[in-house]
Amino acid sequence: MTTIQNPTADSPARLDLGKQKHARISGAVLIALAVLVALVFGAGSEGSAVFRLSRPTDALVLPNLSVPAAQFNFIAAGILAFLGARQFLRGGVRWTSLSLGLGLALAVVAFLVWATAGKAFSLTGMLQATMVRAVPIALGGLAGVLCERVAVVNIAIEGMLLAGAFAGALVGSLLGGIAGLTAAVAVGGLFGFFLAALVVTYRMDQIIAGVVINLFVLGLTSYVSSQVFQEYRSLNNAPVFRAIKIPLLGDIPVIGPMLFYQNIFVYGALVMVAVATYYLFYTRTGLRARAVGEHPRAADTLGIDVYRTRFINVTLGGMVAGFGGAWFTLGSVGRFDENMTGGRGYIGLAAMIFGRWHPVGALMAALVFGFADSMQQKLALLQTPIPSEFLAMAPYIATIIVVAGFVGARARQLRTGSPISRNRLRILTRRGSHG
């Protein structure tokens, strides 16, 4: 009996050819980066790049790190060429993502050395700024993870961040920082509940519902900002949460200021990522939430309220986004400006995809974007020959590179891990296991 194969199905041979093609493309990219680093960053560097690892006020002062710019960049170009040739000639499918990631990181370091050649800047301050600027992106990505895990696409993260920033500024100006932060979380949760009502109860298209919320929040906040805040400036003058130094840990060189000398939003983001990870992967409720996203019919047959689970998770996602939005006002400048989120919600979506729909992965991806954001400010202070407009594009260019280069075909998968079968779900629900 002859078996007729489905012509549309991907055979193992075709998948292998696709992986090898991807590996060779990655090798070509690495070789191109090697040429760029050698000709531009290596040949165009003079003197040494000095990176300050400590500040004068630190308890333990480390000596500055001095790097010969030209020599370092030529060595970096050689390593990039080796990685690229290995990928291109041997088609190292297994190490494609690792080689590309290391190559891009090395290219960024070579760029920093080139930009700092003959000058000096604080590496500790840059890392501290990276953590701070990663907060709204990480919280936006976390909000997206909570929604995606129950099969709701949250395009409205940008609007929720903006609503949280607005509520934090307004209520914070009237009642203080704690009240403003509480209002931001509540408003974010309200828009999360509204999104859940549109897409779960009324079955509205999820993309359209998210765009509607984004446009509504942008229009409302822009009107109030231009018409009300301009006349009543006392309504837009909120207090800012100051950095809190954790004793002993805050004195650790380099790492201390980055992780243990921050404001409440940085600490809150780290705690929320840890709690969300435990909730999704180590609790029975989180297992049910993932089951609703993986196989809602199987979850429904086992007695799980699919609608209620989706409402709860999307509302929680909105509250997380509202907390992240308050960072723009209560954790940064103390006032609200029109469209001040600047697309951070959409970058949060990219961080969620790059982090493979995992809270910790979203945080790591947010650090990449935060690094690009802080780098463009540091380079502006160093007065590099690159126009400031191009430096301002750095976070968004990083978004395109990460989503297009790193994610690739993996973005077609809606979630990580194998789907939860009905029998496995029944067993795990009885045991209360994390799976």
C-alpha positions as CSV (number, residue, x, y, z in Angstrom):
1,M,0.0,0.0,0.0
2,T,1.4,3.3,-1.0
3,T,1.4,6.1,1.5
4,I,0.7,9.6,0.1
5,Q,2.5,12.3,2.0
6,N,1.0,15.7,2.5
7,P,2.9,18.0,0.2
8,T,2.3,20.9,2.5
9,A,3.9,19.2,5.4
10,D,7.5,20.1,6.3
11,S,9.7,17.1,5.9
12,P,12.8,16.7,8.1
13,A,15.0,17.2,5.1
14,R,13.3,20.5,4.2
15,L,13.6,21.6,7.8
16,D,17.3,20.8,7.9
17,L,17.8,22.7,4.6
18,G,16.0,25.7,6.2
19,K,18.2,25.6,9.3
20,Q,21.4,25.3,7.2
21,K,20.2,28.3,5.1
22,H,19.6,30.3,8.3
23,A,23.0,29.3,9.6
24,R,24.7,30.5,6.4
25,I,22.8,33.8,6.5
26,S,23.9,34.3,10.1
27,G,27.5,33.5,9.0
28,A,27.3,36.1,6.2
29,V,26.0,38.7,8.7
30,L,28.9,38.0,11.1
31,I,31.4,38.3,8.3
32,A,29.9,41.6,7.3
33,L,30.1,42.8,10.9
34,A,33.8,41.7,11.0
35,V,34.5,43.9,7.9
36,L,32.6,46.8,9.4
37,V,34.5,46.5,12.8
38,A,37.9,46.2,11.1
39,L,37.5,49.0,8.6
40,V,35.5,51.5,10.6
41,F,36.0,50.9,14.3
42,G,39.5,49.4,14.1
43,A,41.1,51.7,11.5
44,G,39.2,54.8,12.8
45,S,40.2,54.4,16.5
46,E,43.0,56.3,18.1
47,G,44.1,56.1,21.8
48,S,42.5,54.1,24.5
49,A,38.9,53.9,25.7
50,V,38.7,54.5,29.5
51,F,35.7,53.0,31.3
52,R,35.2,54.1,34.9
53,L,34.1,51.2,37.1
54,S,33.5,53.1,40.2
55,R,32.2,56.5,41.4
56,P,34.1,58.8,43.8
57,T,31.3,58.2,46.4
58,D,31.6,54.4,46.3
59,A,32.9,52.6,49.4
60,L,35.2,50.4,47.3
61,V,36.8,52.2,44.4
62,L,38.1,50.1,41.5
63,P,40.7,51.3,39.0
64,N,39.6,52.5,35.6
65,L,39.5,50.0,32.8
66,S,41.7,51.2,29.9
67,V,41.3,49.4,26.5
68,P,43.5,50.1,23.5
69,A,40.8,50.9,21.0
70,A,42.4,49.9,17.7
71,Q,44.0,46.7,18.9
72,F,40.8,45.6,20.6
73,N,38.6,46.3,17.6
74,F,41.0,44.4,15.3
75,I,40.9,41.4,17.6
76,A,37.1,41.7,17.8
77,A,37.0,41.7,14.0
78,G,39.1,38.6,13.9
79,I,36.7,36.8,16.3
80,L,33.7,37.9,14.3
81,A,35.3,36.6,11.1
82,F,36.1,33.3,12.7
83,L,32.5,32.8,13.9
84,G,31.1,33.9,10.6
85,A,33.3,31.6,8.5
86,R,32.5,28.7,10.8
87,Q,28.8,29.3,10.4
88,F,29.0,29.9,6.7
89,L,31.2,26.9,5.8
90,R,30.2,24.3,8.2
91,G,26.6,25.3,8.6
92,G,26.7,25.0,12.4
93,V,23.0,24.8,12.9
94,R,23.2,23.9,16.6
95,W,25.2,27.0,17.5
96,T,23.6,29.5,15.1
97,S,21.7,31.6,17.7
98,L,24.6,31.5,20.2
99,S,27.1,32.6,17.5
100,L,24.9,35.3,16.3
101,G,24.2,36.6,19.8
102,L,27.9,36.6,20.7
103,G,28.8,38.3,17.5
104,L,26.2,41.1,17.9
105,A,27.3,41.6,21.5
106,L,30.9,41.8,20.4
107,A,30.1,44.3,17.7
108,V,28.3,46.5,20.2
109,V,31.3,46.4,22.5
110,A,33.6,47.3,19.6
111,F,31.3,50.2,18.8
112,L,31.4,51.4,22.4
113,V,35.2,51.2,22.4
114,W,35.4,53.1,19.1
115,A,33.0,55.8,20.4
116,T,35.0,56.1,23.7
117,A,38.5,56.1,22.1
118,G,40.5,59.0,23.6
119,K,37.7,59.7,26.1
120,A,36.3,58.3,29.3
121,F,32.8,57.6,30.6
122,S,31.2,55.8,33.5
123,L,30.4,52.2,32.8
124,T,28.7,51.8,36.2
125,G,26.4,54.7,35.4
126,M,25.5,53.3,32.1
127,L,24.6,49.9,33.6
128,Q,22.5,51.6,36.2
129,A,20.7,53.6,33.6
130,T,20.2,50.4,31.6
131,M,18.3,48.8,34.5
132,V,16.2,51.9,35.0
133,R,15.2,52.2,31.4
134,A,14.5,48.6,31.1
135,V,11.7,48.8,33.7
136,P,8.8,50.0,31.6
137,I,9.8,47.6,28.8
138,A,10.1,44.6,31.2
139,L,6.8,45.4,32.8
140,G,5.1,45.8,29.4
141,G,6.5,42.5,28.3
142,L,5.4,40.9,31.6
143,A,1.9,42.3,31.0
144,G,1.9,40.7,27.5
145,V,3.1,37.4,28.9
146,L,0.2,37.2,31.4
147,C,-2.2,37.9,28.6
148,E,-0.6,35.6,26.0
149,R,-0.5,32.7,28.4
150,V,-4.4,32.7,28.3
151,A,-4.5,33.2,24.5
152,V,-5.2,37.0,24.6
153,V,-3.0,39.2,22.4
154,N,-2.5,42.5,24.3
155,I,-1.7,45.2,21.7
156,A,-3.0,47.7,24.3
157,I,0.1,47.7,26.4
158,E,1.1,51.1,25.0
159,G,-2.2,52.6,26.0
160,M,-2.1,51.0,29.5
161,L,1.4,52.4,30.1
162,L,0.3,55.8,29.0
163,A,-2.9,55.6,31.2
164,G,-0.8,54.6,34.2
165,A,1.6,57.5,33.6
166,F,-1.3,60.0,33.3
167,A,-3.1,58.7,36.4
168,G,0.2,58.6,38.4
169,A,0.9,62.3,37.6
170,L,-2.6,63.5,38.2
171,V,-3.4,61.7,41.4
172,G,0.2,61.9,42.6
173,S,0.0,65.7,42.3
174,L,-3.1,65.9,44.4
175,L,-2.6,63.1,47.0
176,G,1.0,62.1,46.9
177,G,3.2,59.5,45.4
178,I,1.7,56.4,47.0
179,A,-1.8,57.4,46.0
180,G,-0.6,58.2,42.5
181,L,1.0,54.7,42.2
182,T,-2.1,53.1,43.5
183,A,-4.2,55.0,41.0
184,A,-1.9,54.0,38.1
185,V,-2.2,50.3,39.0
186,A,-6.0,50.7,39.3
187,V,-6.4,52.5,36.0
188,G,-4.2,49.9,34.2
189,G,-6.3,47.1,35.7
190,L,-9.4,48.9,34.6
191,F,-8.2,49.0,31.0
192,G,-7.2,45.4,31.3
193,F,-10.7,44.5,32.4
194,F,-12.1,46.5,29.5
195,L,-9.9,44.7,27.0
196,A,-11.0,41.3,28.4
197,A,-14.6,42.4,28.2
198,L,-14.1,43.3,24.5
199,V,-12.2,40.2,23.4
200,V,-13.6,37.5,25.7
201,T,-17.2,38.5,26.3
202,Y,-18.0,40.4,23.1
203,R,-15.5,38.4,20.9
204,M,-14.1,41.5,19.3
205,D,-10.9,41.1,17.2
206,Q,-8.0,41.3,19.7
207,I,-5.8,43.4,17.5
208,I,-8.6,46.0,16.8
209,A,-9.6,46.1,20.5
210,G,-6.0,46.9,21.5
211,V,-5.6,49.6,18.8
212,V,-8.9,51.1,20.0
213,I,-7.7,51.3,23.6
214,N,-4.3,52.8,22.5
215,L,-6.0,55.5,20.4
216,F,-8.6,56.3,23.0
217,V,-5.9,56.7,25.8
218,L,-3.6,58.7,23.5
219,G,-6.5,61.1,22.5
220,L,-7.8,61.6,26.0
221,T,-4.4,62.2,27.7
222,S,-3.3,64.5,24.9
223,Y,-6.4,66.6,25.3
224,V,-6.1,66.9,29.1
225,S,-2.4,67.6,28.8
226,S,-2.9,70.4,26.4
227,Q,-6.1,71.9,27.7
228,V,-6.1,71.3,31.5
229,F,-2.5,70.8,32.6
230,Q,-1.3,73.9,30.7
231,E,-3.7,76.1,32.7
232,Y,-3.6,74.2,36.1
233,R,0.1,73.3,36.4
234,S,-0.4,72.2,40.0
235,L,-2.2,69.1,38.7
236,N,0.9,68.0,36.9
237,N,3.6,68.3,39.5
238,A,3.9,64.9,41.2
239,P,6.6,63.8,43.6
240,V,9.3,61.4,42.3
241,F,10.3,58.3,44.2
242,R,14.0,58.5,45.0
243,A,16.5,55.7,44.8
244,I,16.8,53.5,47.9
245,K,20.2,51.9,48.7
246,I,20.2,48.5,50.2
247,P,22.9,48.3,52.8
248,L,26.1,46.3,52.0
249,L,24.7,45.1,48.7
250,G,24.6,48.6,47.3
251,D,28.3,49.0,47.9
252,I,29.3,46.1,45.6
253,P,31.3,47.6,42.7
254,V,29.5,47.8,39.3
255,I,26.6,45.4,40.3
256,G,25.6,47.2,43.4
257,P,24.5,50.5,41.8
258,M,22.8,48.6,39.0
259,L,20.6,46.3,41.2
260,F,20.7,47.5,44.8
261,Y,20.6,51.3,44.5
262,Q,17.4,51.9,42.6
263,N,13.9,53.2,43.1
264,I,10.7,51.3,44.0
265,F,10.0,50.6,40.3
266,V,13.1,48.6,39.7
267,Y,12.6,46.6,42.8
268,G,9.0,46.1,42.0
269,A,9.7,44.9,38.5
270,L,12.2,42.3,39.8
271,V,9.7,41.1,42.4
272,M,6.9,41.0,39.8
273,V,8.9,38.9,37.4
274,A,9.8,36.4,40.2
275,V,6.2,36.2,41.4
276,A,4.8,35.8,37.9
277,T,7.3,33.0,37.1
278,Y,6.3,31.2,40.3
279,Y,2.6,31.8,39.6
280,L,2.7,30.5,36.0
281,F,5.0,27.5,36.4
282,Y,4.8,26.4,40.0
283,T,1.2,26.8,41.1
284,R,-2.0,25.0,40.2
285,T,-3.7,28.2,39.2
286,G,-0.9,29.0,36.8
287,L,-1.1,25.6,35.3
288,R,-4.8,26.2,34.7
289,A,-4.0,29.5,33.1
290,R,-1.5,28.0,30.8
291,A,-4.0,25.2,30.0
292,V,-6.6,27.8,29.0
293,G,-4.1,29.3,26.6
294,E,-2.8,25.9,25.2
295,H,-6.1,24.0,25.0
296,P,-9.2,25.8,26.2
297,R,-11.6,23.0,25.2
298,A,-9.7,20.5,27.3
299,A,-9.5,22.9,30.2
300,D,-13.3,23.5,29.9
301,T,-14.1,19.8,30.0
302,L,-12.1,19.5,33.2
303,G,-14.2,22.2,34.9
304,I,-11.9,25.2,34.5
305,D,-13.8,28.5,33.9
306,V,-12.0,29.7,30.8
307,Y,-13.7,33.1,30.7
308,R,-13.0,33.8,34.3
309,T,-9.3,32.8,34.0
310,R,-8.9,35.0,31.0
311,F,-10.5,38.0,32.7
312,I,-8.3,37.6,35.8
313,N,-5.0,37.3,33.8
314,V,-5.7,40.1,31.4
315,T,-6.7,42.4,34.3
316,L,-3.5,41.4,36.2
317,G,-1.6,42.2,33.0
318,G,-3.2,45.6,32.9
319,M,-2.3,46.3,36.5
320,V,1.3,45.4,35.8
321,A,1.3,47.7,32.8
322,G,-0.2,50.5,34.9
323,F,2.6,50.1,37.4
324,G,5.1,50.3,34.6
325,G,3.4,53.4,33.3
326,A,3.8,55.2,36.6
327,W,7.5,54.9,36.1
328,F,7.4,57.6,33.5
329,T,6.0,60.2,35.9
330,L,6.5,59.1,39.5
331,G,9.8,57.4,38.8
332,S,11.4,59.7,36.4
333,V,10.4,63.4,35.7
334,G,7.4,64.0,38.0
335,R,5.1,65.3,35.3
336,F,3.1,64.1,32.3
337,D,3.8,65.0,28.7
338,E,1.9,64.1,25.6
339,N,2.7,60.6,24.4
340,M,5.6,60.3,26.8
341,T,5.7,56.5,26.6
342,G,7.3,56.8,23.2
343,G,6.3,53.3,21.9
344,R,7.7,51.5,24.9
345,G,4.6,49.3,25.0
346,Y,5.3,48.0,21.5
347,I,9.0,47.4,22.4
348,G,7.6,45.5,25.4
349,L,5.7,43.2,22.9
350,A,9.0,42.6,21.1
351,A,10.6,41.8,24.4
352,M,7.9,39.3,25.2
353,I,8.4,37.6,21.8
354,F,12.2,37.6,22.2
355,G,11.9,36.3,25.7
356,R,9.8,33.4,24.4
357,W,6.7,34.2,26.4
358,H,8.5,33.8,29.7
359,P,8.7,36.4,32.5
360,V,12.4,36.0,33.0
361,G,13.0,36.0,29.2
362,A,11.0,39.2,28.8
363,L,13.2,40.8,31.6
364,M,16.4,39.7,29.9
365,A,15.2,41.1,26.5
366,A,14.1,44.3,28.2
367,L,17.7,44.8,29.4
368,V,18.9,44.6,25.8
369,F,16.5,47.4,24.8
370,G,17.3,49.3,28.0
371,F,21.0,49.1,27.1
372,A,20.4,50.4,23.6
373,D,18.3,53.3,25.1
374,S,21.0,54.2,27.7
375,M,23.7,53.8,25.1
376,Q,22.3,56.5,22.9
377,Q,22.3,59.0,25.7
378,K,25.9,58.2,26.8
379,L,27.0,58.5,23.2
380,A,25.4,61.9,22.9
381,L,27.3,63.0,26.0
382,L,30.6,61.8,24.4
383,Q,29.8,63.9,21.3
384,T,30.3,61.1,18.8
385,P,30.2,62.0,15.1
386,I,26.9,60.1,14.7
387,P,23.9,62.5,14.4
388,S,21.6,62.6,17.5
389,E,18.6,61.6,15.4
390,F,20.3,58.3,14.5
391,L,21.3,57.8,18.2
392,A,17.6,58.3,19.2
393,M,16.7,55.5,16.9
394,A,18.9,53.0,18.7
395,P,16.2,51.3,20.8
396,Y,13.9,50.8,17.8
397,I,16.7,49.6,15.6
398,A,17.5,47.1,18.3
399,T,13.9,46.0,18.3
400,I,13.9,45.3,14.6
401,I,17.2,43.4,14.7
402,V,16.1,41.3,17.7
403,V,12.7,40.4,16.3
404,A,13.8,39.8,12.7
405,G,17.2,38.2,13.5
406,F,16.9,36.3,16.7
407,V,13.3,35.2,16.7
408,G,12.8,34.4,13.1
409,A,10.7,31.3,12.6
410,R,10.3,30.8,16.3
411,A,7.9,33.7,16.4
412,R,5.4,31.5,14.7
413,Q,5.0,29.5,17.9
414,L,2.5,31.1,20.2
415,R,4.0,29.6,23.3
416,T,7.0,27.7,24.5
417,G,6.9,24.0,25.5
418,S,4.7,21.2,24.3
419,P,1.0,21.6,24.4
420,I,-0.7,20.4,27.6
421,S,-2.8,17.3,26.8
422,R,-6.1,16.6,28.4
423,N,-4.8,13.6,30.4
424,R,-1.7,15.4,31.5
425,L,-3.7,18.4,32.6
426,R,-6.0,16.1,34.6
427,I,-3.1,14.4,36.4
428,L,-1.3,17.7,37.1
429,T,-4.4,19.4,38.3
430,R,-5.0,16.6,40.8
431,R,-1.4,16.7,42.1
432,G,-1.1,20.5,42.0
433,S,2.2,20.1,40.2
434,H,3.9,22.8,38.2
435,G,4.5,20.5,35.2
